[in-house]
Amino acid sequence: MKTIKKSSILSIPIVLMILMIGCSGSVKEKGTDNEAETGKKAVMDNKVAASIESIPTKQVCMINDAFMGKDQIPVPVNNKVYYGCCEGCVDKLTNMPETRYAIDPFSGEKVDKADAFIAMNPNSGGSVSYFESKENYLAMANM
């Protein structure tokens, strides 16, 4: 009969603990994805609850006007931060001021993308709209 060393027995709980920590991290990341999907669905409803929050600015490519689902490259310009998904977008945001602005679909006013309330377009696959305020978004969503 083969004997097991005490050091081997003690290492089993340590290995299990490491695996559990790794799994809990994976579950948390998956939960975050589910939360993002739930948020997208809520934004896409015609009647939106007053508690809706803006899409995280840092997860939007402001050149493609698309929700990317993860943090993008920060582009600091004039004490504001814009976000792009690649070096080409960073260059445009840095050197082409018009790329940093959008038109609020409710008011028709020009809005700075760094300051905007950002929401998913209900009939598109990931594109976003920029609003002057949450109130403008809610007014548009509840029309």
C-alpha positions in Angstrom: 0.0 0.0 0.0 1.3 3.4 -1.0 1.5 6.1 1.7 0.6 9.7 1.1 2.8 12.4 2.4 1.3 15.0 4.8 2.6 17.8 2.5 0.5 16.3 -0.4 -2.6 16.2 1.7 -2.2 19.8 2.8 -1.7 21.0 -0.8 -5.1 19.7 -1.9 -7.1 22.3 0.0 -4.9 25.0 -1.3 -5.4 23.8 -4.9 -9.1 23.7 -4.3 -9.2 27.2 -2.9 -7.3 28.5 -5.9 -9.7 26.8 -8.3 -12.7 28.2 -6.4 -11.3 31.7 -6.5 -10.6 31.4 -10.2 -14.2 30.1 -10.8 -15.8 32.8 -8.7 -13.9 35.4 -10.9 -15.3 33.8 -14.0 -18.8 33.8 -12.6 -18.5 37.4 -11.8 -17.3 38.3 -15.3 -20.2 36.3 -16.7 -22.6 38.1 -14.4 -21.3 41.4 -15.7 -22.0 40.3 -19.3 -25.5 39.4 -18.2 -26.0 42.7 -16.5 -24.8 44.5 -19.7 -27.3 42.5 -21.8 -30.1 43.2 -19.3 -29.2 46.9 -19.5 -29.3 46.9 -23.3 -32.8 45.2 -23.3 -34.1 47.8 -20.8 -32.8 50.7 -23.0 -34.4 49.2 -26.0 -37.9 49.0 -24.5 -40.3 51.6 -25.9 -41.3 52.7 -22.4 -38.2 53.2 -20.3 -38.2 53.4 -16.5 -37.1 56.7 -15.0 -34.3 55.0 -13.2 -32.4 54.1 -16.4 -28.7 55.1 -16.4 -26.5 56.3 -19.3 -24.4 53.7 -21.1 -20.8 53.9 -19.7 -19.1 56.6 -21.7 -15.8 54.6 -21.6 -17.5 51.7 -23.3 -18.5 53.6 -26.4 -16.4 54.1 -29.5 -17.3 57.8 -30.2 -16.2 57.6 -33.9 -18.4 54.5 -34.7 -21.1 55.6 -32.2 -21.2 52.1 -31.0 -21.5 50.4 -27.6 -18.5 48.1 -27.4 -19.2 46.3 -24.1 -15.7 46.9 -22.7 -13.5 49.9 -21.9 -12.1 51.8 -24.9 -9.0 53.9 -25.4 -9.3 57.2 -23.6 -8.6 60.3 -25.6 -8.1 63.4 -23.5 -8.9 66.7 -25.4 -9.4 70.1 -23.8 -9.9 68.8 -20.2 -12.5 66.2 -21.4 -12.2 62.5 -22.2 -13.5 60.9 -25.4 -13.2 57.2 -26.3 -12.2 55.3 -29.4 -11.8 51.7 -30.3 -8.5 51.9 -32.3 -5.6 54.2 -33.1 -7.5 55.6 -36.1 -10.4 56.6 -33.9 -8.0 58.2 -31.4 -6.4 60.2 -34.2 -9.8 61.4 -35.5 -11.0 62.4 -32.0 -7.8 64.2 -31.4 -7.5 66.1 -34.7 -11.1 66.4 -36.0 -13.2 68.5 -33.5 -16.5 67.7 -35.4 -16.1 64.0 -34.4 -16.5 65.0 -30.7 -20.1 66.2 -31.2 -23.4 64.7 -32.1 -27.0 66.0 -32.5 -29.5 65.2 -29.7 -32.3 63.3 -31.5 -34.9 64.8 -29.2 -33.9 68.5 -29.1 -32.0 68.8 -32.3 -29.2 70.6 -30.4 -25.5 69.9 -30.7 -24.1 67.9 -27.8 -20.6 67.2 -26.7 -20.1 63.4 -26.7 -18.0 63.6 -23.5 -20.8 65.2 -21.6 -23.8 63.4 -23.2 -26.3 61.0 -21.8 -25.6 58.0 -24.0 -28.3 55.4 -24.8 -28.7 52.5 -27.2 -30.7 53.0 -30.4 -33.7 50.8 -30.0 -33.7 49.6 -33.6 -30.0 49.0 -34.2 -27.4 46.4 -33.3 -25.3 48.3 -30.9 -25.3 51.9 -32.1 -25.9 54.7 -29.6 -27.4 58.1 -29.5 -26.2 61.1 -27.5 -28.6 63.3 -25.6 -28.2 66.6 -23.8 -29.8 65.1 -20.7 -31.5 62.0 -19.2 -34.7 64.0 -19.4 -34.4 64.4 -23.2 -33.7 60.6 -23.5 -36.7 59.7 -21.4 -39.0 62.1 -23.3 -37.9 60.6 -26.6 -38.2 57.0 -25.3 -41.7 57.6 -24.0 -43.0 59.1 -27.2 
